[in-house]
Amino acid sequence: MFKSVLIIIFVVIVLFIARTLTQRLKKPIPKESVTHNDTVQCLHCKTYVPREDAVFKGDNAFCSPQHLNDWNSSS
């Protein structure tokens, strides 16, 4: 009887370790965080915005169409 209980405990521990190891191996690789290279500085207010959200006129980047219009009217 005692021998059967020890075998069951041993099997449960082995299964737990195997499950833990397989979950660690299946973890997704973390995505790269946003770096300073992925952002541009608004020419009007000097804040940094993601490149894909920026409004461009030539090489100049703006955080919004309103700042582009303000920059055009002040120039």
mmCIF file of the N, C-alpha and C atoms, coordinates in Angstrom:
data_MODEL
# 
_entry.id   MODEL 
# 
loop_
_atom_site.group_PDB 
_atom_site.id 
_atom_site.type_symbol 
_atom_site.label_atom_id 
_atom_site.label_alt_id 
_atom_site.label_comp_id 
_atom_site.label_asym_id 
_atom_site.label_entity_id 
_atom_site.label_seq_id 
_atom_site.pdbx_PDB_ins_code 
_atom_site.Cartn_x 
_atom_site.Cartn_y 
_atom_site.Cartn_z 
_atom_site.occupancy 
_atom_site.B_iso_or_equiv 
_atom_site.pdbx_formal_charge 
_atom_site.auth_seq_id 
_atom_site.auth_comp_id 
_atom_site.auth_asym_id 
_atom_site.auth_atom_id 
_atom_site.pdbx_PDB_model_num 
ATOM 1   N N  . MET A 1 1  ? 0.821  -1.191 0.000   1.00 0.00 ? 1  MET A N  1 
ATOM 2   C CA . MET A 1 1  ? 0.000  0.000  0.000   1.00 0.00 ? 1  MET A CA 1 
ATOM 3   C C  . MET A 1 1  ? 0.866  1.256  0.000   1.00 0.00 ? 1  MET A C  1 
ATOM 4   N N  . PHE A 1 2  ? 1.832  1.311  0.911   1.00 0.00 ? 2  PHE A N  1 
ATOM 5   C CA . PHE A 1 2  ? 2.697  2.485  1.006   1.00 0.00 ? 2  PHE A CA 1 
ATOM 6   C C  . PHE A 1 2  ? 3.517  2.655  -0.269  1.00 0.00 ? 2  PHE A C  1 
ATOM 7   N N  . LYS A 1 3  ? 3.923  1.527  -0.848  1.00 0.00 ? 3  LYS A N  1 
ATOM 8   C CA . LYS A 1 3  ? 4.695  1.561  -2.085  1.00 0.00 ? 3  LYS A CA 1 
ATOM 9   C C  . LYS A 1 3  ? 3.863  2.156  -3.231  1.00 0.00 ? 3  LYS A C  1 
ATOM 10  N N  . SER A 1 4  ? 2.592  1.853  -3.296  1.00 0.00 ? 4  SER A N  1 
ATOM 11  C CA . SER A 1 4  ? 1.706  2.389  -4.334  1.00 0.00 ? 4  SER A CA 1 
ATOM 12  C C  . SER A 1 4  ? 1.549  3.903  -4.196  1.00 0.00 ? 4  SER A C  1 
ATOM 13  N N  . VAL A 1 5  ? 1.426  4.385  -2.969  1.00 0.00 ? 5  VAL A N  1 
ATOM 14  C CA . VAL A 1 5  ? 1.294  5.818  -2.714  1.00 0.00 ? 5  VAL A CA 1 
ATOM 15  C C  . VAL A 1 5  ? 2.569  6.549  -3.148  1.00 0.00 ? 5  VAL A C  1 
ATOM 16  N N  . LEU A 1 6  ? 3.725  5.975  -2.852  1.00 0.00 ? 6  LEU A N  1 
ATOM 17  C CA . LEU A 1 6  ? 4.991  6.592  -3.268  1.00 0.00 ? 6  LEU A CA 1 
ATOM 18  C C  . LEU A 1 6  ? 5.111  6.643  -4.786  1.00 0.00 ? 6  LEU A C  1 
ATOM 19  N N  . ILE A 1 7  ? 4.674  5.606  -5.461  1.00 0.00 ? 7  ILE A N  1 
ATOM 20  C CA . ILE A 1 7  ? 4.724  5.583  -6.934  1.00 0.00 ? 7  ILE A CA 1 
ATOM 21  C C  . ILE A 1 7  ? 3.803  6.659  -7.506  1.00 0.00 ? 7  ILE A C  1 
ATOM 22  N N  . ILE A 1 8  ? 2.617  6.794  -6.945  1.00 0.00 ? 8  ILE A N  1 
ATOM 23  C CA . ILE A 1 8  ? 1.675  7.825  -7.421  1.00 0.00 ? 8  ILE A CA 1 
ATOM 24  C C  . ILE A 1 8  ? 2.247  9.225  -7.195  1.00 0.00 ? 8  ILE A C  1 
ATOM 25  N N  . ILE A 1 9  ? 2.814  9.461  -6.038  1.00 0.00 ? 9  ILE A N  1 
ATOM 26  C CA . ILE A 1 9  ? 3.429  10.764 -5.745  1.00 0.00 ? 9  ILE A CA 1 
ATOM 27  C C  . ILE A 1 9  ? 4.578  11.030 -6.720  1.00 0.00 ? 9  ILE A C  1 
ATOM 28  N N  . PHE A 1 10 ? 5.399  10.038 -6.973  1.00 0.00 ? 10 PHE A N  1 
ATOM 29  C CA . PHE A 1 10 ? 6.518  10.185 -7.905  1.00 0.00 ? 10 PHE A CA 1 
ATOM 30  C C  . PHE A 1 10 ? 6.016  10.525 -9.311  1.00 0.00 ? 10 PHE A C  1 
ATOM 31  N N  . VAL A 1 11 ? 4.973  9.843  -9.778  1.00 0.00 ? 11 VAL A N  1 
ATOM 32  C CA . VAL A 1 11 ? 4.416  10.098 -11.112 1.00 0.00 ? 11 VAL A CA 1 
ATOM 33  C C  . VAL A 1 11 ? 3.852  11.511 -11.189 1.00 0.00 ? 11 VAL A C  1 
ATOM 34  N N  . VAL A 1 12 ? 3.169  11.951 -10.158 1.00 0.00 ? 12 VAL A N  1 
ATOM 35  C CA . VAL A 1 12 ? 2.602  13.308 -10.143 1.00 0.00 ? 12 VAL A CA 1 
ATOM 36  C C  . VAL A 1 12 ? 3.720  14.345 -10.205 1.00 0.00 ? 12 VAL A C  1 
ATOM 37  N N  . ILE A 1 13 ? 4.776  14.148 -9.473  1.00 0.00 ? 13 ILE A N  1 
ATOM 38  C CA . ILE A 1 13 ? 5.905  15.094 -9.483  1.00 0.00 ? 13 ILE A CA 1 
ATOM 39  C C  . ILE A 1 13 ? 6.555  15.129 -10.855 1.00 0.00 ? 13 ILE A C  1 
ATOM 40  N N  . VAL A 1 14 ? 6.776  13.979 -11.471 1.00 0.00 ? 14 VAL A N  1 
ATOM 41  C CA . VAL A 1 14 ? 7.378  13.926 -12.804 1.00 0.00 ? 14 VAL A CA 1 
ATOM 42  C C  . VAL A 1 14 ? 6.484  14.628 -13.824 1.00 0.00 ? 14 VAL A C  1 
ATOM 43  N N  . LEU A 1 15 ? 5.179  14.396 -13.765 1.00 0.00 ? 15 LEU A N  1 
ATOM 44  C CA . LEU A 1 15 ? 4.255  15.057 -14.691 1.00 0.00 ? 15 LEU A CA 1 
ATOM 45  C C  . LEU A 1 15 ? 4.243  16.574 -14.479 1.00 0.00 ? 15 LEU A C  1 
ATOM 46  N N  . PHE A 1 16 ? 4.306  17.002 -13.241 1.00 0.00 ? 16 PHE A N  1 
ATOM 47  C CA . PHE A 1 16 ? 4.334  18.431 -12.953 1.00 0.00 ? 16 PHE A CA 1 
ATOM 48  C C  . PHE A 1 16 ? 5.595  19.080 -13.520 1.00 0.00 ? 16 PHE A C  1 
ATOM 49  N N  . ILE A 1 17 ? 6.725  18.441 -13.347 1.00 0.00 ? 17 ILE A N  1 
ATOM 50  C CA . ILE A 1 17 ? 7.988  18.976 -13.870 1.00 0.00 ? 17 ILE A CA 1 
ATOM 51  C C  . ILE A 1 17 ? 7.958  19.005 -15.395 1.00 0.00 ? 17 ILE A C  1 
ATOM 52  N N  . ALA A 1 18 ? 7.447  17.948 -16.013 1.00 0.00 ? 18 ALA A N  1 
ATOM 53  C CA . ALA A 1 18 ? 7.364  17.907 -17.473 1.00 0.00 ? 18 ALA A CA 1 
ATOM 54  C C  . ALA A 1 18 ? 6.447  19.005 -18.004 1.00 0.00 ? 18 ALA A C  1 
ATOM 55  N N  . ARG A 1 19 ? 5.322  19.222 -17.348 1.00 0.00 ? 19 ARG A N  1 
ATOM 56  C CA . ARG A 1 19 ? 4.390  20.278 -17.768 1.00 0.00 ? 19 ARG A CA 1 
ATOM 57  C C  . ARG A 1 19 ? 5.031  21.653 -17.627 1.00 0.00 ? 19 ARG A C  1 
ATOM 58  N N  . THR A 1 20 ? 5.731  21.895 -16.543 1.00 0.00 ? 20 THR A N  1 
ATOM 59  C CA . THR A 1 20 ? 6.388  23.181 -16.326 1.00 0.00 ? 20 THR A CA 1 
ATOM 60  C C  . THR A 1 20 ? 7.443  23.444 -17.395 1.00 0.00 ? 20 THR A C  1 
ATOM 61  N N  . LEU A 1 21 ? 8.233  22.425 -17.717 1.00 0.00 ? 21 LEU A N  1 
ATOM 62  C CA . LEU A 1 21 ? 9.275  22.597 -18.724 1.00 0.00 ? 21 LEU A CA 1 
ATOM 63  C C  . LEU A 1 21 ? 8.689  22.858 -20.109 1.00 0.00 ? 21 LEU A C  1 
ATOM 64  N N  . THR A 1 22 ? 7.611  22.161 -20.470 1.00 0.00 ? 22 THR A N  1 
ATOM 65  C CA . THR A 1 22 ? 7.016  22.384 -21.792 1.00 0.00 ? 22 THR A CA 1 
ATOM 66  C C  . THR A 1 22 ? 6.381  23.764 -21.885 1.00 0.00 ? 22 THR A C  1 
ATOM 67  N N  . GLN A 1 23 ? 5.812  24.268 -20.802 1.00 0.00 ? 23 GLN A N  1 
ATOM 68  C CA . GLN A 1 23 ? 5.244  25.615 -20.826 1.00 0.00 ? 23 GLN A CA 1 
ATOM 69  C C  . GLN A 1 23 ? 6.336  26.667 -20.985 1.00 0.00 ? 23 GLN A C  1 
ATOM 70  N N  . ARG A 1 24 ? 7.472  26.460 -20.356 1.00 0.00 ? 24 ARG A N  1 
ATOM 71  C CA . ARG A 1 24 ? 8.575  27.417 -20.495 1.00 0.00 ? 24 ARG A CA 1 
ATOM 72  C C  . ARG A 1 24 ? 9.130  27.426 -21.922 1.00 0.00 ? 24 ARG A C  1 
ATOM 73  N N  . LEU A 1 25 ? 9.160  26.275 -22.555 1.00 0.00 ? 25 LEU A N  1 
ATOM 74  C CA . LEU A 1 25 ? 9.662  26.193 -23.921 1.00 0.00 ? 25 LEU A CA 1 
ATOM 75  C C  . LEU A 1 25 ? 8.686  26.808 -24.915 1.00 0.00 ? 25 LEU A C  1 
ATOM 76  N N  . LYS A 1 26 ? 7.409  26.780 -24.608 1.00 0.00 ? 26 LYS A N  1 
ATOM 77  C CA . LYS A 1 26 ? 6.400  27.316 -25.514 1.00 0.00 ? 26 LYS A CA 1 
ATOM 78  C C  . LYS A 1 26 ? 6.164  28.815 -25.335 1.00 0.00 ? 26 LYS A C  1 
ATOM 79  N N  . LYS A 1 27 ? 6.802  29.442 -24.355 1.00 0.00 ? 27 LYS A N  1 
ATOM 80  C CA . LYS A 1 27 ? 6.598  30.864 -24.124 1.00 0.00 ? 27 LYS A CA 1 
ATOM 81  C C  . LYS A 1 27 ? 6.979  31.642 -25.375 1.00 0.00 ? 27 LYS A C  1 
ATOM 82  N N  . PRO A 1 28 ? 6.134  32.612 -25.777 1.00 0.00 ? 28 PRO A N  1 
ATOM 83  C CA . PRO A 1 28 ? 6.480  33.406 -26.958 1.00 0.00 ? 28 PRO A CA 1 
ATOM 84  C C  . PRO A 1 28 ? 7.665  34.329 -26.677 1.00 0.00 ? 28 PRO A C  1 
ATOM 85  N N  . ILE A 1 29 ? 8.408  34.584 -27.715 1.00 0.00 ? 29 ILE A N  1 
ATOM 86  C CA . ILE A 1 29 ? 9.533  35.501 -27.598 1.00 0.00 ? 29 ILE A CA 1 
ATOM 87  C C  . ILE A 1 29 ? 8.973  36.913 -27.450 1.00 0.00 ? 29 ILE A C  1 
ATOM 88  N N  . PRO A 1 30 ? 9.410  37.679 -26.451 1.00 0.00 ? 30 PRO A N  1 
ATOM 89  C CA . PRO A 1 30 ? 8.862  39.022 -26.274 1.00 0.00 ? 30 PRO A CA 1 
ATOM 90  C C  . PRO A 1 30 ? 9.166  39.913 -27.473 1.00 0.00 ? 30 PRO A C  1 
ATOM 91  N N  . LYS A 1 31 ? 8.185  40.725 -27.840 1.00 0.00 ? 31 LYS A N  1 
ATOM 92  C CA . LYS A 1 31 ? 8.359  41.649 -28.956 1.00 0.00 ? 31 LYS A CA 1 
ATOM 93  C C  . LYS A 1 31 ? 9.308  42.756 -28.544 1.00 0.00 ? 31 LYS A C  1 
ATOM 94  N N  . GLU A 1 32 ? 9.981  43.305 -29.539 1.00 0.00 ? 32 GLU A N  1 
ATOM 95  C CA . GLU A 1 32 ? 10.883 44.408 -29.254 1.00 0.00 ? 32 GLU A CA 1 
ATOM 96  C C  . GLU A 1 32 ? 10.074 45.601 -28.792 1.00 0.00 ? 32 GLU A C  1 
ATOM 97  N N  . SER A 1 33 ? 10.578 46.275 -27.794 1.00 0.00 ? 33 SER A N  1 
ATOM 98  C CA . SER A 1 33 ? 9.880  47.460 -27.324 1.00 0.00 ? 33 SER A CA 1 
ATOM 99  C C  . SER A 1 33 ? 10.129 48.616 -28.284 1.00 0.00 ? 33 SER A C  1 
ATOM 100 N N  . VAL A 1 34 ? 9.266  49.612 -28.199 1.00 0.00 ? 34 VAL A N  1 
ATOM 101 C CA . VAL A 1 34 ? 9.405  50.776 -29.067 1.00 0.00 ? 34 VAL A CA 1 
ATOM 102 C C  . VAL A 1 34 ? 10.676 51.510 -28.671 1.00 0.00 ? 34 VAL A C  1 
ATOM 103 N N  . THR A 1 35 ? 11.495 51.783 -29.631 1.00 0.00 ? 35 THR A N  1 
ATOM 104 C CA . THR A 1 35 ? 12.744 52.482 -29.363 1.00 0.00 ? 35 THR A CA 1 
ATOM 105 C C  . THR A 1 35 ? 12.647 53.909 -29.876 1.00 0.00 ? 35 THR A C  1 
ATOM 106 N N  . HIS A 1 36 ? 13.648 54.692 -29.559 1.00 0.00 ? 36 HIS A N  1 
ATOM 107 C CA . HIS A 1 36 ? 13.682 56.088 -29.988 1.00 0.00 ? 36 HIS A CA 1 
ATOM 108 C C  . HIS A 1 36 ? 13.723 56.172 -31.510 1.00 0.00 ? 36 HIS A C  1 
ATOM 109 N N  . ASN A 1 37 ? 14.233 55.153 -32.187 1.00 0.00 ? 37 ASN A N  1 
ATOM 110 C CA . ASN A 1 37 ? 14.297 55.156 -33.646 1.00 0.00 ? 37 ASN A CA 1 
ATOM 111 C C  . ASN A 1 37 ? 12.916 55.030 -34.279 1.00 0.00 ? 37 ASN A C  1 
ATOM 112 N N  . ASP A 1 38 ? 11.938 54.529 -33.536 1.00 0.00 ? 38 ASP A N  1 
ATOM 113 C CA . ASP A 1 38 ? 10.595 54.351 -34.062 1.00 0.00 ? 38 ASP A CA 1 
ATOM 114 C C  . ASP A 1 38 ? 9.732  55.592 -33.864 1.00 0.00 ? 38 ASP A C  1 
ATOM 115 N N  . THR A 1 39 ? 10.293 56.638 -33.308 1.00 0.00 ? 39 THR A N  1 
ATOM 116 C CA . THR A 1 39 ? 9.540  57.862 -33.068 1.00 0.00 ? 39 THR A CA 1 
ATOM 117 C C  . THR A 1 39 ? 10.191 59.031 -33.800 1.00 0.00 ? 39 THR A C  1 
ATOM 118 N N  . VAL A 1 40 ? 9.374  60.059 -34.015 1.00 0.00 ? 40 VAL A N  1 
ATOM 119 C CA . VAL A 1 40 ? 9.871  61.296 -34.622 1.00 0.00 ? 40 VAL A CA 1 
ATOM 120 C C  . VAL A 1 40 ? 9.427  62.459 -33.753 1.00 0.00 ? 40 VAL A C  1 
ATOM 121 N N  . GLN A 1 41 ? 10.149 63.564 -33.845 1.00 0.00 ? 41 GLN A N  1 
ATOM 122 C CA . GLN A 1 41 ? 9.839  64.727 -33.033 1.00 0.00 ? 41 GLN A CA 1 
ATOM 123 C C  . GLN A 1 41 ? 9.009  65.718 -33.841 1.00 0.00 ? 41 GLN A C  1 
ATOM 124 N N  . CYS A 1 42 ? 7.926  66.176 -33.252 1.00 0.00 ? 42 CYS A N  1 
ATOM 125 C CA . CYS A 1 42 ? 7.079  67.178 -33.898 1.00 0.00 ? 42 CYS A CA 1 
ATOM 126 C C  . CYS A 1 42 ? 7.865  68.483 -33.991 1.00 0.00 ? 42 CYS A C  1 
ATOM 127 N N  . LEU A 1 43 ? 7.883  69.071 -35.167 1.00 0.00 ? 43 LEU A N  1 
ATOM 128 C CA . LEU A 1 43 ? 8.636  70.296 -35.389 1.00 0.00 ? 43 LEU A CA 1 
ATOM 129 C C  . LEU A 1 43 ? 8.008  71.471 -34.650 1.00 0.00 ? 43 LEU A C  1 
ATOM 130 N N  . HIS A 1 44 ? 6.717  71.406 -34.390 1.00 0.00 ? 44 HIS A N  1 
ATOM 131 C CA . HIS A 1 44 ? 6.011  72.519 -33.756 1.00 0.00 ? 44 HIS A CA 1 
ATOM 132 C C  . HIS A 1 44 ? 6.105  72.480 -32.229 1.00 0.00 ? 44 HIS A C  1 
ATOM 133 N N  . CYS A 1 45 ? 5.722  71.341 -31.623 1.00 0.00 ? 45 CYS A N  1 
ATOM 134 C CA . CYS A 1 45 ? 5.659  71.282 -30.150 1.00 0.00 ? 45 CYS A CA 1 
ATOM 135 C C  . CYS A 1 45 ? 6.803  70.490 -29.522 1.00 0.00 ? 45 CYS A C  1 
ATOM 136 N N  . LYS A 1 46 ? 7.651  69.879 -30.337 1.00 0.00 ? 46 LYS A N  1 
ATOM 137 C CA . LYS A 1 46 ? 8.844  69.147 -29.881 1.00 0.00 ? 46 LYS A CA 1 
ATOM 138 C C  . LYS A 1 46 ? 8.537  67.869 -29.108 1.00 0.00 ? 46 LYS A C  1 
ATOM 139 N N  . THR A 1 47 ? 7.316  67.353 -29.203 1.00 0.00 ? 47 THR A N  1 
ATOM 140 C CA . THR A 1 47 ? 7.019  66.078 -28.559 1.00 0.00 ? 47 THR A CA 1 
ATOM 141 C C  . THR A 1 47 ? 7.355  64.943 -29.524 1.00 0.00 ? 47 THR A C  1 
ATOM 142 N N  . TYR A 1 48 ? 7.564  63.756 -28.977 1.00 0.00 ? 48 TYR A N  1 
ATOM 143 C CA . TYR A 1 48 ? 7.869  62.590 -29.792 1.00 0.00 ? 48 TYR A CA 1 
ATOM 144 C C  . TYR A 1 48 ? 6.592  61.780 -30.009 1.00 0.00 ? 48 TYR A C  1 
ATOM 145 N N  . VAL A 1 49 ? 6.369  61.394 -31.233 1.00 0.00 ? 49 VAL A N  1 
ATOM 146 C CA . VAL A 1 49 ? 5.207  60.583 -31.594 1.00 0.00 ? 49 VAL A CA 1 
ATOM 147 C C  . VAL A 1 49 ? 5.692  59.382 -32.400 1.00 0.00 ? 49 VAL A C  1 
ATOM 148 N N  . PRO A 1 50 ? 4.936  58.289 -32.382 1.00 0.00 ? 50 PRO A N  1 
ATOM 149 C CA . PRO A 1 50 ? 5.309  57.144 -33.210 1.00 0.00 ? 50 PRO A CA 1 
ATOM 150 C C  . PRO A 1 50 ? 5.331  57.535 -34.688 1.00 0.00 ? 50 PRO A C  1 
ATOM 151 N N  . ARG A 1 51 ? 6.283  57.003 -35.415 1.00 0.00 ? 51 ARG A N  1 
ATOM 152 C CA . ARG A 1 51 ? 6.450  57.341 -36.827 1.00 0.00 ? 51 ARG A CA 1 
ATOM 153 C C  . ARG A 1 51 ? 5.174  57.088 -37.628 1.00 0.00 ? 51 ARG A C  1 
ATOM 154 N N  . GLU A 1 52 ? 4.471  56.003 -37.314 1.00 0.00 ? 52 GLU A N  1 
ATOM 155 C CA . GLU A 1 52 ? 3.276  55.681 -38.092 1.00 0.00 ? 52 GLU A CA 1 
ATOM 156 C C  . GLU A 1 52 ? 2.108  56.626 -37.797 1.00 0.00 ? 52 GLU A C  1 
ATOM 157 N N  . ASP A 1 53 ? 2.143  57.361 -36.666 1.00 0.00 ? 53 ASP A N  1 
ATOM 158 C CA . ASP A 1 53 ? 1.081  58.310 -36.336 1.00 0.00 ? 53 ASP A CA 1 
ATOM 159 C C  . ASP A 1 53 ? 1.414  59.738 -36.766 1.00 0.00 ? 53 ASP A C  1 
ATOM 160 N N  . ALA A 1 54 ? 2.631  59.976 -37.194 1.00 0.00 ? 54 ALA A N  1 
ATOM 161 C CA . ALA A 1 54 ? 3.069  61.329 -37.526 1.00 0.00 ? 54 ALA A CA 1 
ATOM 162 C C  . ALA A 1 54 ? 2.524  61.767 -38.882 1.00 0.00 ? 54 ALA A C  1 
ATOM 163 N N  . VAL A 1 55 ? 2.428  63.094 -39.043 1.00 0.00 ? 55 VAL A N  1 
ATOM 164 C CA . VAL A 1 55 ? 2.034  63.710 -40.305 1.00 0.00 ? 55 VAL A CA 1 
ATOM 165 C C  . VAL A 1 55 ? 3.307  64.329 -40.883 1.00 0.00 ? 55 VAL A C  1 
ATOM 166 N N  . PHE A 1 56 ? 3.633  63.991 -42.121 1.00 0.00 ? 56 PHE A N  1 
ATOM 167 C CA . PHE A 1 56 ? 4.867  64.463 -42.730 1.00 0.00 ? 56 PHE A CA 1 
ATOM 168 C C  . PHE A 1 56 ? 4.585  65.475 -43.830 1.00 0.00 ? 56 PHE A C  1 
ATOM 169 N N  . LYS A 1 57 ? 5.467  66.466 -43.911 1.00 0.00 ? 57 LYS A N  1 
ATOM 170 C CA . LYS A 1 57 ? 5.506  67.368 -45.051 1.00 0.00 ? 57 LYS A CA 1 
ATOM 171 C C  . LYS A 1 57 ? 6.983  67.470 -45.420 1.00 0.00 ? 57 LYS A C  1 
ATOM 172 N N  . GLY A 1 58 ? 7.350  66.782 -46.478 1.00 0.00 ? 58 GLY A N  1 
ATOM 173 C CA . GLY A 1 58 ? 8.772  66.682 -46.819 1.00 0.00 ? 58 GLY A CA 1 
ATOM 174 C C  . GLY A 1 58 ? 9.475  65.853 -45.764 1.00 0.00 ? 58 GLY A C  1 
ATOM 175 N N  . ASP A 1 59 ? 10.559 66.390 -45.225 1.00 0.00 ? 59 ASP A N  1 
ATOM 176 C CA . ASP A 1 59 ? 11.296 65.707 -44.155 1.00 0.00 ? 59 ASP A CA 1 
ATOM 177 C C  . ASP A 1 59 ? 10.812 66.124 -42.774 1.00 0.00 ? 59 ASP A C  1 
ATOM 178 N N  . ASN A 1 60 ? 9.909  67.078 -42.697 1.00 0.00 ? 60 ASN A N  1 
ATOM 179 C CA . ASN A 1 60 ? 9.423  67.582 -41.414 1.00 0.00 ? 60 ASN A CA 1 
ATOM 180 C C  . ASN A 1 60 ? 8.268  66.725 -40.911 1.00 0.00 ? 60 ASN A C  1 
ATOM 181 N N  . ALA A 1 61 ? 8.321  66.408 -39.615 1.00 0.00 ? 61 ALA A N  1 
ATOM 182 C CA . ALA A 1 61 ? 7.292  65.577 -38.994 1.00 0.00 ? 61 ALA A CA 1 
ATOM 183 C C  . ALA A 1 61 ? 6.494  66.417 -38.006 1.00 0.00 ? 61 ALA A C  1 
ATOM 184 N N  . PHE A 1 62 ? 5.188  66.140 -37.949 1.00 0.00 ? 62 PHE A N  1 
ATOM 185 C CA . PHE A 1 62 ? 4.299  66.834 -37.029 1.00 0.00 ? 62 PHE A CA 1 
ATOM 186 C C  . PHE A 1 62 ? 3.423  65.801 -36.342 1.00 0.00 ? 62 PHE A C  1 
ATOM 187 N N  . CYS A 1 63 ? 2.992  66.119 -35.112 1.00 0.00 ? 63 CYS A N  1 
ATOM 188 C CA . CYS A 1 63 ? 2.197  65.160 -34.353 1.00 0.00 ? 63 CYS A CA 1 
ATOM 189 C C  . CYS A 1 63 ? 0.733  65.169 -34.780 1.00 0.00 ? 63 CYS A C  1 
ATOM 190 N N  . SER A 1 64 ? 0.287  66.224 -35.458 1.00 0.00 ? 64 SER A N  1 
ATOM 191 C CA . SER A 1 64 ? -1.109 66.290 -35.883 1.00 0.00 ? 64 SER A CA 1 
ATOM 192 C C  . SER A 1 64 ? -1.228 67.208 -37.090 1.00 0.00 ? 64 SER A C  1 
ATOM 193 N N  . PRO A 1 65 ? -2.313 67.097 -37.832 1.00 0.00 ? 65 PRO A N  1 
ATOM 194 C CA . PRO A 1 65 ? -2.529 68.018 -38.952 1.00 0.00 ? 65 PRO A CA 1 
ATOM 195 C C  . PRO A 1 65 ? -2.649 69.471 -38.476 1.00 0.00 ? 65 PRO A C  1 
ATOM 196 N N  . GLN A 1 66 ? -3.179 69.666 -37.266 1.00 0.00 ? 66 GLN A N  1 
ATOM 197 C CA . GLN A 1 66 ? -3.304 71.026 -36.722 1.00 0.00 ? 66 GLN A CA 1 
ATOM 198 C C  . GLN A 1 66 ? -1.928 71.668 -36.554 1.00 0.00 ? 66 GLN A C  1 
ATOM 199 N N  . HIS A 1 67 ? -0.961 70.945 -36.069 1.00 0.00 ? 67 HIS A N  1 
ATOM 200 C CA . HIS A 1 67 ? 0.378  71.505 -35.901 1.00 0.00 ? 67 HIS A CA 1 
ATOM 201 C C  . HIS A 1 67 ? 1.040  71.752 -37.248 1.00 0.00 ? 67 HIS A C  1 
ATOM 202 N N  . LEU A 1 68 ? 0.739  70.932 -38.237 1.00 0.00 ? 68 LEU A N  1 
ATOM 203 C CA . LEU A 1 68 ? 1.228  71.179 -39.591 1.00 0.00 ? 68 LEU A CA 1 
ATOM 204 C C  . LEU A 1 68 ? 0.655  72.492 -40.113 1.00 0.00 ? 68 LEU A C  1 
ATOM 205 N N  . ASN A 1 69 ? -0.650 72.695 -39.910 1.00 0.00 ? 69 ASN A N  1 
ATOM 206 C CA . ASN A 1 69 ? -1.278 73.946 -40.352 1.00 0.00 ? 69 ASN A CA 1 
ATOM 207 C C  . ASN A 1 69 ? -0.732 75.150 -39.599 1.00 0.00 ? 69 ASN A C  1 
ATOM 208 N N  . ASP A 1 70 ? -0.530 75.009 -38.274 1.00 0.00 ? 70 ASP A N  1 
ATOM 209 C CA . ASP A 1 70 ? 0.036  76.106 -37.481 1.00 0.00 ? 70 ASP A CA 1 
ATOM 210 C C  . ASP A 1 70 ? 1.440  76.446 -37.961 1.00 0.00 ? 70 ASP A C  1 
ATOM 211 N N  . TRP A 1 71 ? 2.229  75.431 -38.279 1.00 0.00 ? 71 TRP A N  1 
ATOM 212 C CA . TRP A 1 71 ? 3.606  75.663 -38.737 1.00 0.00 ? 71 TRP A CA 1 
ATOM 213 C C  . TRP A 1 71 ? 3.601  76.363 -40.098 1.00 0.00 ? 71 TRP A C  1 
ATOM 214 N N  . ASN A 1 72 ? 2.688  75.938 -40.999 1.00 0.00 ? 72 ASN A N  1 
ATOM 215 C CA . ASN A 1 72 ? 2.587  76.561 -42.313 1.00 0.00 ? 72 ASN A CA 1 
ATOM 216 C C  . ASN A 1 72 ? 2.158  78.024 -42.196 1.00 0.00 ? 72 ASN A C  1 
ATOM 217 N N  . SER A 1 73 ? 1.241  78.330 -41.295 1.00 0.00 ? 73 SER A N  1 
ATOM 218 C CA . SER A 1 73 ? 0.759  79.702 -41.167 1.00 0.00 ? 73 SER A CA 1 
ATOM 219 C C  . SER A 1 73 ? 1.781  80.603 -40.492 1.00 0.00 ? 73 SER A C  1 
ATOM 220 N N  . SER A 1 74 ? 2.666  80.048 -39.660 1.00 0.00 ? 74 SER A N  1 
ATOM 221 C CA . SER A 1 74 ? 3.677  80.882 -38.997 1.00 0.00 ? 74 SER A CA 1 
ATOM 222 C C  . SER A 1 74 ? 4.901  81.100 -39.875 1.00 0.00 ? 74 SER A C  1 
ATOM 223 N N  . SER A 1 75 ? 5.081  80.283 -40.883 1.00 0.00 ? 75 SER A N  1 
ATOM 224 C CA . SER A 1 75 ? 6.271  80.403 -41.743 1.00 0.00 ? 75 SER A CA 1 
ATOM 225 C C  . SER A 1 75 ? 6.067  81.394 -42.844 1.00 0.00 ? 75 SER A C  1 
# 
